[in-house]
């Protein structure tokens, strides 16, 4: 297999299963025809609805931090291009993904169905509400910038579950945060790396 994104290990990604999952997905299928030639650069790229497909490093980093297990039930907020969804679906038992833009959800479904994924549930709607029908979740990943942690997502996360989310810290700084849900609904909040994401709507 061609070693797409050779810089990932240099950037500190160590989880071999996550690396394999990312490199097994043909990223050119998740971008427009005009961007196919640069599909494998380590950069976010524009997609429809003024959204982006995340930088491969960010996809790898967020996936690694979730410490996914084969029997995990995962909720993704922000299907977007479907690239992160495809990575999650290779590492977890079931993925439930919510996208507010119907156009993006349909496009992602087409690509992921073409790639024969059968463990993904799709929904068009407000990701801040979560997906009660499939809760509780072992892991939750939010792929758009939030001003605060949506309470519904915390409520739908299992005890000892993990939530990774981009949050606004102040006017000029946004960071990824890893939230561990402890006993009695207590939260352990860890600030990770500074990032730039489109806003959660």
N, C-alpha and C positions, 0 to 999 in steps of 0.2 A: 504494500500500500504506500502511495506517495505520502511523504511526511509533510502534510499541510501544516502551516503555522509552526515552523521549527523553533520559533522564539518562545513558545509557551513554557517549556522547561526552564529556559533562561530567566523567564519572568517569575519563576517560583512555583509553577503548577507541578505537583508531584503525583496526584491521583491518577494511576494508570488507566483505570476504567473510564474515568471522565475524559481523559485524553483520547482514548480509543473511540469513545462515543462521538466526540466532536469531529474527529478525523474521518469517521466512517460516513458522515453526512455530506452529500454533495452541495456545498453552500451556493453554488451557482444556480441551483433550482429555486433558491429562496429570494433571489434578487431579480430585478428587471433585466431584460435582454441587453440593455445598454451598459449594465454594470457587471456582466458575466466575466469579462476579462480581468476585473479587479476583485472578484468575489473572495479571493483568499488573502487579501491584505489584512493586517491586524488593525482594522478600523471599523467603526460603525458606518453603515451605509444607509442612504435614504430608501424608504419603501413608500407605498401609497398612504394616503390619509395623514401626511406630514409626520409619519412615524419613522423609526429606524430599525434595522437589524443590528443587534448589539455587536460590539467588538468581540472577536473570538476570545481574547484574554478574559473579558468580563464574564462571558458565558462559562468559560472554564473555571474561573475563580468562584463564581456564585455556586456552580454545581459542586465544586470540591468542598466548599464550606458547609453545604447541606449534609454531607456524609450519608448519601443515599444508600439504602439497603434494598435488596431484591424484592422484599415483600411490602415496601412502602407504598402508601396511598398519598399522592402528591397533588397539591393545588397550585396552579400557575395563574397569576393575575397578569394579563397582557399577553395574549397569544402572539400578536405581532406577525412576523413572517412565518412563525412556526419552527424556526431553527432551534431555539432553546427547548421548545416542546419535544422535538425529536430527540434531543440529547437526554432529557429527563425520561422519556419513554423507553429508552434502552437500558436504563439503570433502575427503574422502579416497576412495581407490579401494575400500577394504574396511575394515569395522569388525567386530572380534570383541569381544563384550561378555559379561561374566560376572556373574551375580547369585546370591547365596547363597539368596535367598528365591524359591521356585518361583512363588508367587502374584504377586510383582512382575514376574518375568520374563515370565510369561504375559500379564499385563496390558499390559506395554510392547510385546510382540510384536503384540498385537491392535491397538494404536494405530498403531504404525509400519507394520504391514502395510496398515492402512486408508489410510495416507498414501503407500502405494506404494513404500516403500523396498525395494530388492532386493539391497543390498550389505552386509547385516548378518547376522552369524552369532551365534546365541544359545547360551549354556550356563548351566546351573544348577550351581553348585559353589563351591569355595573359591577366591576370586580371588587369594589369595596364591600359589597354585600356578601361575598363569598359564595359558596354553593352548599347549602344546608343538606340537600338530598344525599350528597356523598360524604358528608362530614361524619366523624372527625378525621382530620388529616395528620399524617406523621410529619410531613414537611410542607411548607408553603413558601413559594417564591414570588416576589412582586418585581416586575420588570419595568416599572415606571416610577417616577419620583413622587413621593407622598409628602404631605405636610405633617402628618401624624400617622401613627399605626392604627389602621381601621379596627375598631373593637370587634366587629363581626369575625374578622380573621383570627384574632386571638381566641375568641369563643369557640371557633371551629378547629383549633389546633389541639392535638392530644397533649396530655401531660407528658413532659420530657420530649415534646416535639420541637422542631426548629423552624423559624421564620427568617428569611433573609429579605431585606427591603431597603431601597434607597430612600433616605430621609433628608429633608432640608434642615440644616443645623443653624444657619443664619442667612442673611441676605446674599452672601457671596459664596457659601460653602455647602456642598451636598456630600453626604457620606453613605456608604453601605453600612447597614447595621445587621448583626446576627442576634436574633432574639431566641432565647431558650425559655420555654414555659415550664416552670417548676411546679411542685406540689402547691395546692391551695391557690392556684392561679397567679403565683408570683412570677415575675419576669426578670430574667437576667439579660441585660442589654450590653452588647459588645460593639464598640465602634470600630469599623474596619478601614477600608481605603476611601479616599476622596474620588468622587465619580461625577459624571454628567449624564443625566437621563431625561427623556421627554417626560412631561408631567402626567401624573395619574389623573384621568378624567372620569 
